[in-house]
């Protein structure tokens, strides 16, 4: 099972106030917020952008490391978590966009859209893509 909840650290910004947010798993995801709540919301946005950039660049998406004392667990927005899950399943299967399209009985352009982190793919299409790759979605509320 793959999860998309990452540990972030909030460091008080003594000079400008608020908090600077960093993530060990995504060094490129640095943001800030005036209050803790703002900083955590900004962290989710930064993780969303970091994952989208990694998908666009064809890079790996790290597994979350354990949250350490003083860190906060921040989940990636569900739509990006689903896109990342399909991206990782395609990579794990070692198949091309064309092969994904063939398995789904779609045009290759449609398969590219499923893997596009900024294209709003509907949940049934995501579930179908995961199913042909031997995966499924399991939701958990916390």
Secondary structure, 3 states (H helix, E strand, C coil): CCCCEEEEEEEECCCCCCEEEEECCCCCCCEEECCHHHHHHHHHHHHHHHHHHHHHHCCCCCCCCCCCCCEEEEECCHHHHHHHHHHHHHHHHCCCHHHHHHHHCCCHHHHHHHHCCCCCCCHHHHHHHHHHCCCCCCCCCC
